[in-house]
Amino acid sequence: MSKNVQKLADALVMAQQTGQIVNYQQACELTPASDEEAYQVQALVAEKLGWFASEERFIWKTGGTLQN
């Protein structure tokens, strides 16, 4: 795992907890280098925030369109 993966996960958790945004420069510097790194960030954030610890089901993110 790269240093940026942990740094980005920490920044996103801090943003969620404090309402302070991740600035543009920091976001550019910490952008994941691959899909694998992006999923690592997602897993770290979800673990830290306890999103999947409960039995409650919810949608965390969606993408694309639902049109045929």
C-alpha positions as CSV (number, residue, x, y, z in Angstrom):
1,M,0.0,0.0,0.0
2,S,1.4,3.4,-0.9
3,K,1.8,6.3,1.5
4,N,-0.8,8.3,-0.6
5,V,-3.5,5.6,-0.1
6,Q,-3.3,6.1,3.7
7,K,-3.0,9.9,3.4
8,L,-6.0,10.1,1.2
9,A,-8.1,7.8,3.4
10,D,-7.1,9.9,6.5
11,A,-8.0,13.2,4.6
12,L,-11.4,11.8,3.6
13,V,-12.2,10.6,7.1
14,M,-11.2,13.9,8.5
15,A,-13.3,15.7,6.0
16,Q,-16.3,13.5,6.9
17,Q,-15.8,14.1,10.6
18,T,-15.1,17.8,10.6
19,G,-16.8,19.1,7.5
20,Q,-13.5,20.5,6.3
21,I,-13.0,19.9,2.6
22,V,-9.9,18.4,1.0
23,N,-8.4,21.2,-1.1
24,Y,-7.7,20.9,-4.8
25,Q,-4.0,20.7,-4.5
26,Q,-4.1,18.0,-1.9
27,A,-6.7,16.1,-3.9
28,C,-4.5,16.2,-7.0
29,E,-1.5,15.0,-5.1
30,L,-3.3,12.2,-3.4
31,T,-5.3,10.9,-6.4
32,P,-5.0,7.1,-6.5
33,A,-2.7,5.8,-9.2
34,S,-4.8,2.8,-10.0
35,D,-8.2,1.2,-9.5
36,E,-6.6,-1.1,-6.9
37,E,-5.4,2.0,-4.9
38,A,-8.8,3.5,-5.1
39,Y,-10.4,0.4,-3.7
40,Q,-7.8,0.4,-0.9
41,V,-8.8,3.9,0.0
42,Q,-12.5,3.0,-0.1
43,A,-11.8,0.0,2.3
44,L,-9.8,2.1,4.7
45,V,-12.4,4.9,4.8
46,A,-15.3,2.4,5.3
47,E,-13.4,0.6,8.1
48,K,-12.6,3.8,9.9
49,L,-16.1,5.1,9.7
50,G,-17.7,1.7,10.5
51,W,-19.9,1.8,7.5
52,F,-20.1,-2.0,7.0
53,A,-20.1,-3.0,10.7
54,S,-23.9,-2.9,11.0
55,E,-26.5,-5.2,9.4
56,E,-28.3,-2.1,7.9
57,R,-28.0,-2.0,4.1
58,F,-27.4,1.2,2.3
59,I,-25.9,2.5,-1.0
60,W,-22.6,4.3,-0.4
61,K,-21.9,5.3,-4.0
62,T,-23.3,4.9,-7.4
63,G,-22.0,5.7,-10.8
64,G,-23.0,5.8,-14.4
65,T,-26.5,6.1,-15.7
66,L,-29.5,3.9,-15.2
67,Q,-30.8,4.6,-18.7
68,N,-30.9,1.9,-21.4
